[in-house]
């Protein structure tokens, strides 16, 4: 079965736990997973999924913006996530951008990030955004290719998270 973009759903709990174990330590890009989120228990996972869905209309925290999250799913397995932030706050304008995405290690190099980017850019168009900013770590060649393949035009390099430099791009949606 071909991959699809779907809304977060509690039916993917077991697959999500496998993804977390595979991913290991570090930031899981595109998942909007906060340290206080309990995804290991069914009730905690259900709460987190409801939070992700609610973020489409209500920011999670005062410093956050509304966002749309879609999971990359194939054969009922969560392979990754993509998120569209509906606007840019100070942090997102500096580093984070409108779009964040991540693919589990075993599913990388299959074009899934490109697939997810195309889908989330369609959602951005539907929301009336004329252009979006996307950033990536300067050493992440796969993300750089994904962004450039989606029409990303390089803007600059800025200090990023933990002092690592990030490349910033703009993608025109018109």
C-alpha positions as semicolon CSV with decimal commas, in nm:
position;residue;x (nm);y (nm);z (nm)
1;X;0,000;0,000;0,000
2;X;0,125;0,351;-0,080
3;X;0,193;0,599;0,200
4;X;-0,080;0,844;0,299
5;X;-0,099;1,155;0,515
6;X;-0,351;1,116;0,796
7;X;-0,462;1,305;1,102
8;X;-0,307;1,177;1,425
9;X;-0,519;0,894;1,562
10;X;-0,509;0,678;1,874
11;X;-0,527;0,361;1,662
12;X;-0,160;0,414;1,580
13;X;-0,040;0,392;1,942
14;X;0,154;0,065;1,907
15;X;0,315;0,177;1,583
16;X;0,406;0,512;1,737
17;X;0,578;0,341;2,029
18;X;0,782;0,135;1,781
19;X;0,877;0,458;1,603
20;X;0,987;0,620;1,931
21;X;1,201;0,318;2,018
22;X;1,358;0,315;1,673
23;X;1,422;0,690;1,672
24;X;1,608;0,671;2,003
25;X;1,731;0,979;2,182
26;X;1,699;1,322;2,029
27;X;1,440;1,552;1,882
28;X;1,169;1,386;1,676
29;X;1,112;1,656;1,414
30;X;0,757;1,719;1,300
31;X;0,580;1,546;1,589
32;X;0,526;1,841;1,826
33;X;0,618;1,617;2,117
34;X;0,685;1,811;2,436
35;X;0,874;1,677;2,742
36;X;0,555;1,671;2,950
37;X;0,367;1,455;2,697
38;X;0,298;1,099;2,808
39;X;0,280;0,890;2,493
40;X;0,370;0,557;2,654
41;X;0,030;0,488;2,809
42;X;-0,294;0,458;2,610
43;X;-0,459;0,740;2,807
44;X;-0,155;0,967;2,776
45;X;-0,129;0,897;2,404
46;X;-0,500;0,972;2,357
47;X;-0,457;1,303;2,540
48;X;-0,159;1,394;2,322
49;X;-0,348;1,307;2,002
50;X;-0,641;1,525;2,113
51;X;-0,393;1,807;2,182
52;X;-0,242;1,777;1,832
53;X;-0,586;1,790;1,671
54;X;-0,693;2,086;1,887
55;X;-0,381;2,280;1,782
56;X;-0,544;2,341;1,445
57;X;-0,759;2,607;1,613
58;X;-0,605;2,674;1,957
59;X;-0,232;2,715;2,028
60;X;-0,102;2,458;2,274
61;X;0,074;2,718;2,488
62;X;0,071;3,098;2,489
63;X;0,408;3,107;2,310
64;X;0,296;2,861;2,038
65;X;0,095;2,912;1,717
66;X;-0,186;2,706;1,570
67;X;-0,069;2,421;1,351
68;X;-0,181;2,127;1,140
69;X;-0,011;1,791;1,195
70;X;-0,031;1,494;0,961
71;X;0,132;1,156;1,005
72;X;0,292;0,962;0,723
73;X;0,136;0,617;0,740
74;X;0,187;0,305;0,532
75;X;0,024;-0,031;0,607
76;X;-0,093;0,106;0,946
77;X;0,265;0,194;1,044
78;X;0,356;0,552;1,138
79;X;0,664;0,634;0,932
80;X;0,691;1,005;1,007
81;X;0,515;1,333;1,061
82;X;0,481;1,673;0,900
83;X;0,352;1,990;1,060
84;X;0,237;2,323;0,919
85;X;0,256;2,616;1,159
86;X;-0,011;2,859;1,047
87;X;0,196;3,168;1,122
88;X;0,542;3,263;1,239
89;X;0,615;3,383;1,591
90;X;0,958;3,522;1,682
91;X;1,123;3,180;1,723
92;X;0,968;3,031;1,410
93;X;1,064;3,337;1,205
94;X;1,421;3,307;1,329
95;X;1,473;2,931;1,297
96;X;1,172;2,698;1,297
97;X;0,974;2,811;0,995
98;X;0,623;2,715;0,889
99;X;0,699;2,348;0,817
100;X;0,861;2,078;1,027
101;X;0,889;1,713;0,933
102;X;1,063;1,394;1,028
103;X;1,085;1,035;0,902
104;X;1,177;0,734;1,117
105;X;1,527;0,603;1,042
106;X;1,418;0,276;0,877
107;X;1,191;0,463;0,633
108;X;1,436;0,729;0,518
109;X;1,565;0,762;0,160
110;X;1,231;0,653;0,014
111;X;1,097;0,997;-0,081
112;X;0,859;1,013;0,216
113;X;0,974;1,359;0,326
114;X;0,918;1,487;-0,030
115;X;0,572;1,323;-0,030
116;X;0,485;1,478;0,308
117;X;0,617;1,820;0,204
118;X;0,397;1,820;-0,108
119;X;0,092;1,729;0,101
120;X;0,151;1,990;0,368
121;X;0,216;2,258;0,105
122;X;-0,128;2,176;-0,040
123;X;-0,275;2,235;0,306
124;X;-0,084;2,565;0,331
125;X;-0,235;2,673;-0,001
126;X;-0,583;2,575;0,121
127;X;-0,524;2,792;0,428
128;X;-0,439;3,086;0,202
129;X;-0,067;3,109;0,271
130;X;0,123;3,265;-0,020
131;X;0,463;3,142;0,089
132;X;0,620;2,943;0,369
133;X;0,956;2,938;0,538
134;X;1,130;2,604;0,594
135;X;1,464;2,549;0,766
136;X;1,706;2,264;0,817
137;X;2,035;2,190;0,987
138;X;2,319;2,287;0,750
139;X;2,450;1,929;0,763
140;X;2,117;1,765;0,677
141;X;2,161;1,701;0,305
142;X;1,837;1,499;0,282
143;X;1,627;1,786;0,420
144;X;1,810;2,034;0,202
145;X;1,721;1,827;-0,106
146;X;1,360;1,791;0,010
147;X;1,320;2,166;0,059
148;X;1,495;2,259;-0,266
149;X;1,294;1,993;-0,453
150;X;0,975;2,158;-0,326
151;X;1,085;2,491;-0,473
152;X;1,268;2,625;-0,169
153;X;1,477;2,933;-0,243
154;X;1,775;2,971;-0,011
155;X;1,768;3,284;0,206
156;X;2,054;3,255;0,454
157;X;2,226;3,061;0,732
158;X;2,139;3,151;1,091
159;X;2,237;3,023;1,436
160;X;1,998;2,742;1,517
161;X;1,910;2,519;1,808
162;X;2,197;2,435;2,041
163;X;2,422;2,667;1,840
164;X;2,405;2,454;1,523
165;X;2,361;2,665;1,210
166;X;2,040;2,633;1,009
167;X;1,968;2,706;0,644
168;X;1,648;2,906;0,584
169;X;1,442;2,881;0,266
170;X;1,120;3,031;0,130
171;X;0,876;2,838;-0,087
172;X;0,628;3,041;-0,295
173;X;0,290;2,873;-0,312
174;X;0,122;3,085;-0,580
